[in-house]
Amino acid sequence: MRTAQWFRRAALCGALSFPVPSASGLILPPPDHDAEQGSARGDQLYSDATRAINESRWPDAESLLDQVIDQHGRRNDGALYWKAYVENKQGRTSDALKTCADLGQTYPKSNWLKECNALEIEVRGKSGSPVQPEAEQDEDLKLLALNSLMQSGDVNALPILEQILEGHQSERMKERALFVLAQDQSKPAQDLLRQVIRGEKDPSLQVKAIRLLAAAQGSSAGDALADVYGRSSSLSVKKAVLDSYLIMDAPDKLVEVALHESDPELTRRAISDLGALGAVSQLSGMYQSTTSKDAKLAMINAFVAAGGKGADALSAIAAAEQDPDLRRKAIRNMGITGGVSASPTLMAIYSKSPDEESRKAVLDALFVAGDAHDLVALARAEKDPSAKRAIVGKLAVMHSKEATDYMMEVLSK
């Protein structure tokens, strides 16, 4: 079975839509299986037993569960399941299978039977005698049995998976089959997964398969996804590939899209993802090489997503950019990205710029950065009445002692 970390990673990129194991490795069934009231003593023993399980104190847990079972109370069927679980954890697989059989005979309608069946599939898979998927009616158990076959390298597993993906099973069943397939790193399994990714199987599974491949293989899936991106005309498929590049931390692939994509929406998305990755050097290089104003605006915004690493790049744009709209946008974003650390540069721009709109952009940046100190200094030095009113208007809504003191100073005159 794959680790809990792998499952969480797949869930991160939106590949999974069903429960996954917790960090502890336990898959605890819903707590309200039993409707009848039982004794306080039995409840306490059961609670102590589950605590011991979560702390991996197997002998203690088994002893407590035996006491619950001896009471023949409302917790009995749950205690039998957890006893089988504990026996398996201690390597006593035969005892675990027998306990599950006892649960089925004693409580044939128990809600815990499904958990015990899942445990039996896991146990038999590890022992080299996996349960055949065809024997299971429940979809969850069928996929668990199929996964067990895949893990054991059974040659019959892949054809069954392919039948599910090409058949009339539910969308949920197909998605789970994809999840099982993505875990198998064998060449035949990966070849089948790539067929789904290219849309050669059920097209409705293509986006899900793309995300699963990225989660399963990381950066090694980059070339396969780039091939899908280049072949596809579907906006949803292309967006899924871009999302995967972000999850895989593949800035070079995003740069390729940003430089060569003709769709402005996808170009902006790739640029935004580069900012989220903190790919400041790649964005700076692209800014210098492109002539597209829309792309440059997207990059100026992406530097904000890059956090503090984008502050120097924005400062360079503010100093050198000839387009007034781009320059003002960079100046405003300096306040967001650099905070008060950008104030010296912003103050220098204010004092040297003959462009009134750029000076207003500096005021906006200082306001966003929460720099009341420098705004007060500018207000005191400003000779132009309208410019001074603009600064005072910003100070009036800043919750800062310096701003408040200055407002009192203004009112007292």
C-alpha positions in Angstrom: 0.0 0.0 0.0 1.2 3.6 -0.6 2.1 5.8 2.3 -0.3 8.3 3.8 2.0 11.1 2.6 1.4 10.0 -1.0 -2.4 10.0 -0.5 -2.3 13.5 0.9 -0.2 14.7 -2.0 -2.8 13.3 -4.5 -5.6 15.0 -2.6 -3.7 18.3 -2.7 -3.9 18.6 -6.5 -7.6 17.7 -6.5 -7.0 14.2 -7.8 -9.0 12.5 -5.1 -12.7 12.9 -4.2 -12.9 10.2 -1.5 -11.6 9.6 2.0 -7.9 8.7 2.4 -5.9 7.3 5.3 -5.1 9.7 8.1 -1.5 10.6 9.0 -1.4 7.8 11.6 -2.3 5.2 8.9 -5.7 4.4 10.5 -8.9 4.5 8.7 -11.4 4.9 11.5 -15.0 4.0 10.5 -17.8 6.4 11.4 -18.3 6.6 15.1 -22.1 6.1 15.2 -22.4 2.5 14.1 -24.4 1.5 17.1 -27.8 2.9 18.1 -28.5 1.0 21.3 -27.4 2.3 24.7 -24.8 0.2 26.5 -23.2 0.2 29.9 -20.9 2.9 31.0 -18.3 0.3 31.9 -18.3 -1.1 28.4 -18.1 2.3 26.8 -15.1 3.2 28.9 -13.3 0.0 28.1 -14.0 0.5 24.4 -12.8 4.1 24.6 -9.6 3.0 26.4 -9.1 0.3 23.7 -9.3 2.7 20.8 -6.9 5.0 22.6 -4.5 2.2 22.9 -4.9 1.4 19.2 -4.0 4.9 18.2 -1.0 4.8 20.4 0.1 1.4 18.9 -0.2 -0.4 22.3 -1.4 -3.6 20.7 -1.3 -6.0 23.7 -3.1 -3.4 25.9 -5.7 -2.9 23.2 -6.4 -6.6 22.8 -6.8 -7.1 26.5 -9.3 -4.3 26.7 -11.2 -5.5 23.7 -11.5 -9.0 25.1 -13.2 -7.4 28.2 -15.7 -5.6 26.0 -16.5 -8.7 24.0 -17.0 -10.7 27.3 -19.7 -8.2 28.2 -21.8 -9.0 25.1 -22.9 -5.4 25.0 -23.7 -2.9 22.3 -20.0 -2.4 21.4 -19.4 -6.1 20.8 -19.3 -6.1 17.0 -17.1 -3.0 16.9 -14.8 -4.7 19.4 -14.5 -7.8 17.3 -13.4 -5.7 14.3 -10.8 -3.9 16.2 -9.6 -7.1 17.8 -9.0 -8.5 14.3 -7.2 -5.2 13.4 -5.0 -5.6 16.4 -4.2 -9.2 15.8 -3.2 -8.4 12.2 -0.9 -5.6 13.6 0.8 -8.1 15.8 1.4 -10.4 12.8 -1.3 -13.0 13.8 -3.0 -13.0 10.4 -4.8 -16.3 10.9 -6.3 -15.1 14.2 -7.4 -11.9 12.5 -9.2 -13.8 9.7 -10.9 -16.0 12.3 -12.1 -13.1 14.3 -13.6 -11.5 11.2 -15.3 -14.7 10.5 -16.7 -14.7 14.0 -18.0 -11.2 13.4 -19.8 -12.3 10.2 -21.4 -15.3 11.9 -22.5 -13.5 15.1 -23.5 -10.2 13.6 -24.4 -10.8 9.9 -26.0 -7.3 9.6 -23.3 -5.4 11.4 -22.0 -2.1 9.9 -18.5 -3.3 10.8 -18.6 -6.2 8.3 -17.4 -3.9 5.5 -14.3 -2.9 7.5 -13.6 -6.5 8.3 -13.9 -7.5 4.7 -11.5 -4.7 3.8 -9.1 -6.0 6.4 -9.4 -9.5 5.1 -8.5 -8.3 1.6 -5.4 -6.5 3.0 -4.4 -9.6 5.0 -4.8 -12.1 2.1 -3.0 -9.7 -0.3 0.0 -9.6 2.0 0.0 -13.4 2.4 0.1 -14.0 -1.3 -3.4 -15.2 -1.8 -5.3 -12.0 -2.8 -9.1 -11.9 -3.0 -10.4 -11.9 -6.5 -12.1 -8.6 -7.3 -15.0 -10.4 -9.1 -16.0 -11.9 -5.8 -16.8 -8.5 -4.3 -20.1 -6.7 -5.0 -19.3 -3.5 -3.1 -17.4 -1.0 -5.3 -15.0 0.0 -2.5 -14.1 -3.6 -1.7 -13.8 -4.5 -5.4 -11.2 -1.7 -5.9 -9.4 -2.6 -2.7 -9.1 -6.2 -3.9 -8.0 -4.9 -7.3 -5.3 -2.8 -5.7 -4.1 -5.8 -3.8 -3.8 -7.7 -7.1 -1.8 -4.8 -8.6 0.5 -4.7 -5.6 1.2 -8.4 -5.9 1.9 -8.1 -9.7 -0.9 -10.3 -10.7 -1.2 -10.3 -14.5 -5.0 -10.3 -14.3 -5.3 -7.0 -12.5 -4.5 -4.6 -15.4 -7.1 -6.1 -17.8 -9.8 -5.8 -15.1 -8.8 -2.2 -14.6 -9.0 -1.5 -18.3 -12.4 -3.1 -18.5 -13.6 -0.8 -15.7 -12.2 2.3 -17.4 -13.8 1.4 -20.8 -17.1 0.0 -19.4 -20.3 1.4 -18.0 -19.4 1.6 -14.4 -20.2 4.7 -12.4 -17.9 7.8 -12.6 -17.0 7.2 -9.0 -15.9 3.7 -9.7 -13.8 4.8 -12.7 -12.1 7.5 -10.8 -11.1 5.1 -8.1 -9.9 2.7 -10.7 -7.7 5.5 -12.0 -6.4 6.1 -8.5 -5.4 2.4 -8.2 -3.8 2.5 -11.7 -1.7 5.6 -10.9 -0.1 3.9 -7.9 1.4 1.1 -10.1 4.8 2.2 -11.5 5.1 -0.7 -13.9 5.4 0.1 -17.6 2.1 -1.5 -18.7 0.2 0.4 -16.0 1.8 3.7 -16.9 1.2 3.1 -20.6 -2.5 2.6 -19.8 -2.6 5.7 -17.7 -1.0 7.7 -20.5 -3.7 6.5 -22.9 -6.3 7.9 -20.5 -4.3 11.2 -20.2 -4.3 11.5 -24.0 -8.0 11.1 -24.1 -7.8 7.7 -25.8 -10.1 6.0 -23.2 -13.1 7.7 -21.6 -12.5 11.5 -22.3 -14.3 12.4 -19.1 -11.4 10.9 -17.1 -8.7 12.8 -18.9 -8.4 15.8 -16.4 -8.6 13.4 -13.4 -5.8 11.3 -14.9 -3.6 14.3 -15.6 -3.8 15.3 -11.9 -3.2 11.8 -10.7 -0.1 11.4 -12.9 1.4 14.6 -11.6 0.7 13.5 -8.0 2.1 10.0 -8.6 5.2 10.9 -10.6 6.1 14.5 -9.8 8.6 16.2 -12.2 9.2 13.0 -14.1 5.7 13.4 -15.6 6.6 16.8 -17.2 7.4 15.6 -20.7 4.2 13.5 -20.9 2.1 16.4 -19.7 3.7 18.8 -22.1 2.9 16.4 -25.0 -0.8 16.3 -23.8 -0.8 20.1 -23.6 0.5 20.5 -27.1 -1.9 18.0 -28.6 -5.1 19.2 -26.9 -7.5 21.9 -27.9 -9.5 21.6 -24.7 -9.2 24.5 -22.3 -10.0 22.4 -19.3 -7.3 19.9 -20.2 -4.7 22.7 -20.7 -5.7 24.2 -17.3 -5.3 20.8 -15.6 -1.8 20.5 -17.1 -0.9 24.0 -15.8 -2.2 23.1 -12.4 -0.1 20.0 -12.5 3.0 22.0 -13.4 2.4 24.1 -10.3 2.0 21.0 -8.1 5.1 19.5 -9.6 7.2 22.7 -9.1 8.0 22.9 -12.8 8.7 26.5 -13.6 10.5 25.7 -16.9 7.3 24.1 -18.3 5.3 27.1 -17.2 7.8 29.5 -18.9 7.3 27.5 -22.2 3.6 28.0 -22.0 3.9 31.7 -21.1 6.2 32.4 -24.0 4.4 30.4 -26.7 0.7 30.2 -25.8 -1.6 32.2 -28.0 -4.5 32.1 -25.6 -4.2 35.2 -23.3 -6.1 33.5 -20.5 -3.7 30.5 -20.4 -0.7 32.9 -20.7 -1.9 34.8 -17.7 -2.5 31.6 -15.8 1.0 30.3 -16.5 2.5 33.6 -15.4 0.4 33.7 -12.2 1.6 30.1 -11.4 5.2 31.2 -11.9 4.6 33.9 -9.3 3.1 31.3 -6.9 6.3 29.2 -7.4 8.5 32.3 -6.5 10.1 32.0 -10.0 11.4 35.6 -9.9 14.4 35.1 -12.2 12.3 33.5 -14.9 9.6 36.2 -14.6 12.3 38.9 -14.8 13.8 37.4 -17.9 10.5 37.1 -19.6 9.6 40.7 -18.7 12.7 41.9 -20.5 12.0 39.8 -23.6 8.3 40.3 -24.2 6.6 43.2 -25.9 3.1 42.3 -24.8 1.7 44.9 -22.3 -0.9 42.4 -21.1 1.8 39.9 -20.3 3.9 42.5 -18.5 1.0 43.5 -16.4 0.4 39.9 -15.5 4.1 39.5 -14.5 4.0 42.7 -12.3 1.0 41.0 -10.5 2.9 37.7 -10.4 5.8 39.4 -8.5 3.3 40.1 -5.7 2.4 36.4 -5.5 6.2 35.7 -5.2 6.2 37.6 -1.9 9.3 39.4 -0.7 11.4 37.8 -3.5 9.5 40.0 -6.0 10.2 43.3 -4.3 13.6 43.9 -6.1 12.1 43.0 -9.5 9.3 45.5 -9.0 11.7 48.2 -7.9 13.8 47.6 -11.1 10.6 47.9 -13.2 9.6 51.1 -11.4 13.0 52.6 -12.1 13.4 51.6 -15.7 9.9 51.1 -17.3 9.0 53.7 -19.8 5.3 52.8 -20.1 3.6 55.0 -17.4 0.8 52.5 -16.8 3.3 49.6 -16.1 5.5 51.9 -14.0 2.6 53.0 -11.8 1.4 49.4 -11.4 4.9 48.3 -10.3 5.1 51.2 -7.8 1.8 50.3 -6.2 2.7 46.6 -6.0 5.9 47.5 -4.2 3.9 48.6 -1.2 2.2 45.1 -1.2 5.3 43.1 -1.7 8.0 45.0 0.0 6.1 46.6 2.9 7.9 49.3 4.8 11.2 47.9 3.5 10.3 49.4 0.1 9.7 52.9 1.7 13.2 54.3 0.9 12.8 53.5 -2.7 9.3 54.8 -2.8 10.3 58.1 -1.2 13.1 58.5 -3.7 10.6 57.9 -6.6 8.2 60.5 -5.1 10.9 63.1 -4.8 12.4 62.6 -8.3 9.3 61.9 -10.4 7.8 64.7 -12.4 4.8 62.4 -13.2 1.9 63.3 -10.9 0.3 59.8 -11.5 3.5 58.1 -10.4 3.6 60.2 -7.3 0.0 59.2 -6.5 1.0 55.6 -7.0 3.8 56.1 -4.4 1.2 57.4 -2.0 -1.0 54.3 -2.6 2.0 52.0 -2.1 3.0 53.7 1.2 -0.6 53.5 2.4 -0.9 49.8 1.5 2.5 49.2 3.3 1.0 50.9 6.4 3.9 53.5 6.4 2.2 56.4 8.3 5.7 57.8 9.3 6.7 58.6 5.7 3.2 59.7 4.7 3.3 62.2 7.5 6.8 63.4 6.4 5.4 63.9 2.8 2.4 65.7 4.1 4.5 68.1 6.1 6.8 68.8 3.1 4.2 68.9 0.4 3.5 72.5 -1.0 0.8 71.5 -3.5 -2.6 71.8 -1.6 -4.4 69.1 -3.7 -1.5 66.7 -3.2 -1.4 67.4 0.5 -5.1 66.8 0.8 -4.6 63.4 -0.9 -2.0 62.4 1.7 -4.1 63.6 4.6 -7.0 61.7 3.3 -5.0 58.5 3.5 -3.7 59.3 7.0 -7.2 59.9 8.2 -8.2 56.3 7.7 -4.9 54.8 9.1 -5.1 53.3 12.6 -1.7 54.6 13.6 -0.6 56.8 16.5 1.6 58.8 14.2 -1.3 59.3 11.8 -3.6 60.3 14.6 -1.1 62.7 16.1 -0.7 64.4 12.8 -4.4 64.7 12.3 -4.7 66.4 15.7 -1.9 68.7 14.6 -3.8 69.6 11.4 -7.0 70.2 13.3 -5.3 72.5 15.8 -4.2 74.9 13.1 
